[in-house]
Amino acid sequence: MHHHNRPRRARVARGDGRLAELDLLRFAAALAVLAFHYLVAYASVWGDRPAELFPAVAPFAGLGILGVELFFVISGFVILMSAWGRSLGAFARSRLVRLYPAYWLSLAAVAALYGLTDAKALDPKLTPGDYAVNATMFQRLFGVTDAAGVYWSLWAELRFYLIMAILVVIGVTYGRVLVLGGVWLAAALGAELLGNDLLNEIVMPRYAPYFVAGMALYLIHKHGSAWLPWLYVVAGWAMSLHAALERVHGRIEVAGFKNMPVTDVSVIVTITLVYAVMALVALGLLRLRPSKFLTALGSTTYPLYLFHSAVAVALVPRLTGSLPPWLTATVTALAAIVLSYLVYTFAERPIQRLLRPRRTPRTHPAPAVQVEKASVP
């Protein structure tokens, strides 16, 4: 499996610091989710069907639902990078510091929005106790409603982190990652066929293909091409087509095709593009020079994912009377981006600094620096 060129490739991968192209892709994924919500999904926010307000872009904005799928592939890539050569304590701490500060801030914003204003759209109608359970991020485990719709993907991320934590305890090696990927894909296929609820919660058959493909792509990035990681990528892609089509079909069943005008062909093309772009990143063929601008985009991504719903609920009903729909959507999107940058700069980053250990682990610190901010949306 190209063992001879591994050390050389590994040095190149390790020394390249933060992957700026992933910052751009993550921000694009967040914008895609935002476009889906603002231009297709949020009927209660607009008081109208968004697809009818934005008929020209609805077929494309509807595909923004798959932005989360891109996040999952990136997550597989980056979380493996983050776990490599780290102790369980260092890995767990890096994930907690990464996930929770912005999440708690967004949860507080949602609670304030529905508790202190007359906002009605997307109201989860939670008790203070429900909000407290949401603060753990394990609300789905306890059968409590997510305070914000976007929180569903964090439950998938948390379960992925748990699987990775087990791998960290055993010890992360090239071979073990391949074993994990193969077992997980096979289990996902089995779970899909069996339809057992408990098994689905553990194995995540609809999301596993994205995580495994991302991990396989990181192996290719770190160690060079080999047939087995590429096989996982192709298998992940094929299984992802099924998962993505099912997810979109579920949405169409609820809303009707007129309100979610997304075709099967466009879903297949989008998922294929996600895999193609990530393959180019893994092979080093899509390289961007790191810059403060791209780092800022990458850092703004997670808050943007968490806060854009609350911003829409707060602004859209107030703006629709005086502005045309396009301008309302644009102003709201810009407000969400600016707020997210401010949240990152003045709240999330200072909190992360407080929570981070004083000394960094000695084992090749370059990846640790890079991936601290590159995992979740």
C-alpha positions, 0 to 999 in steps of 0.5 A: 500500500505504498508503504515506502512513500508514507514517511515523506508524504506524512511530513508534507501533510503534517507541515502544511498547517491549517488547510485553508481550502477546508475553511472555505468549504465549511463556510460554503456548506454553512451558506448552503444550509442558510440558503435552504432555510431562508429561501425554501424551508422557513414558511412559518418565518416568512408567513408564506412559502419561501419557494413561491417567493424565490421561484428562480432559486428554489431548486438550487437553494433546496439542495442546500439541505445537503450542506450538512452532508459536506460538513460530515465528510469534512468532519471525518477528515478533520477529526481523524487528523485531530485524533492522530497522535493525541491522548484521550484527554487532549482529544476530548478537551479539544472537542469540548472546547470546540463544540460547547461555547458557541453552542451554549451562546446560541442556546441562550440566544434561542431561550432569550428570543422566545422568552423575552420577545413575541417571536412565534416562528419555529418556537420549540415551546420548551420548559426551562428544564428542557433548555437545561437538558439541551445545554448538555447537547444530549437532549435527543438521548433523553427524548427532549426536543432540540431547542433549534432545528439545526442541533440535530446534526450535533447529535450525529457529530457527538456519536462520531466523536465517541467512536473516535474516542474509542479509537484514540484509546486503542491507538490511532494507526493507519491499519486500525482506521481501515479496520474501523472504516470497513466494520462501520460501513458493513454495520451501516449497511446491515443497520439499513437492512435491519431497521432496528432503532437502537442499532441505528442510533449507534451505527448511524447508517445514514451518516456513517458513509460520510464520516468513513469517506472523510476518514479514508480521504484523510488517510489518502492525504496523509499517506498517499493513494492506496486501493482500500481507502479509495474503495471506502470513498467509492462505497461511501459515495454510493451509500451517501446517494441512497441516504441523501435521496431518502432525506430529500424525499422525506422533506418533499413528502412533508412539504410537497414538491412545489415547496421543495422543488429538488430533483433526484438528478440534482441530489446525485450531482450535488453529492458527487460534487461533494465527494469530488471536491473533497477528493481534490483536497485529499490529493492536494490538487485543491490548495488555497494559500492560508489567509486571515480572511479564509481563517475568519470564514472558517471560524465564523462557520460554526456560529453561523450554522448555530445562529442563522435560524434565530436571526431569521426568526428575529428579523424576517417578520420585521423586515417583510412589511417594508422590504421586498423578499430578496432584500429581506433575505439578503439583509438577514443573511448579512446580519447572521454572518456579521453576528456570527463573526462577532460571536466568534471574536468576542465570545467564543474565542475568549471562552475557548482560550480560558478552557484550553490547557496552558501547555500544548501536547508535544507530539507534532503540534501542527495538526493540533493548531490546525484542526482546533477550529475545523471540525464541526460545521 
